[in-house]
Amino acid sequence: MMMQVTISQEQIKDIAQELDGGMKCFYHISTSEVKSYPDELRDHGGFEEEFWEDIIKQVESSPDEFVAFQSLESFESFRVMETFINNIEEVKIQHQFLDTIQLKKPFQQFKYLLADYPALREQWFDFKNLHLVEYVQQQLKSYNSLHNPEKD
């Protein structure tokens, strides 16, 4: 039987930030190190692979030594954004944001509109970070229940 993997709250936050920044993220079980490299499928077309080569080789050659963390899919990120908007108390502003995310490039439109509302912008970052931390914790929980089935 394997041991439960526990990750410090600080490292969970780091993993959430890395994923949000478009990185692939891995937790090395025996050393407790967080390893990451650019996710070429997200935002990092043409990244300098040789710069990340050692980490990539280490992860790919012994995947069972790592817990792999996935980024949110676009539709999941959109849902987080929608949930945030639905919690905006000022109805007029809420409708402005709801209209904005119906346009082409909703994430970009959302970001532009947020720039006009500094307080909401801060709330958004807090909201998103909290959601991402929960998402990482959920993945860790899934990993542990998959690798330690009798401990539920």
C-alpha positions, 0 to 999 in steps of 0.5 A: 500500500502507498502512503497518502500524499500530503502537500503543504498549503503553501505548495498547493498555492504555488501549484495553483499559480503555476497552472494559472500561468500556463505551466504543467505542474508536478509534485515529486512525492519523495523529495516534496519538490514542485516541478513545472514546465510550460504547457505547449498546448496553452499559450506557450507556442515555441517555448525554449524546450532545452531550458526545461529539458531536465525537468521534462525528462525527469517527469516523463522517465518516472511518472509514478514518482510524481503527482501530475496536476492539470489546468482548468479546461477553457469551459471550466475557467469560463464557469469560474468567471460566470460564477464570479459575475453572478455574485456581483451585487451591483446589478447594472455592473453585473449585466455589463459583465454578463453582456461582455462575456457573450462577445468574441474572446470572452476572457480578453473582454472580461479582462479589459472590462475589469480594468475599469473596476479596480476593486472588482479586479482585486476581488476577481483575483482572490476569487480565482485563486481560491477556486484554483487552490480548491481545484488543486486540492481536489486533484490531490484528493482524487490522486490519493483515493485512486492510489490508496483505495481502501482509505476512503 
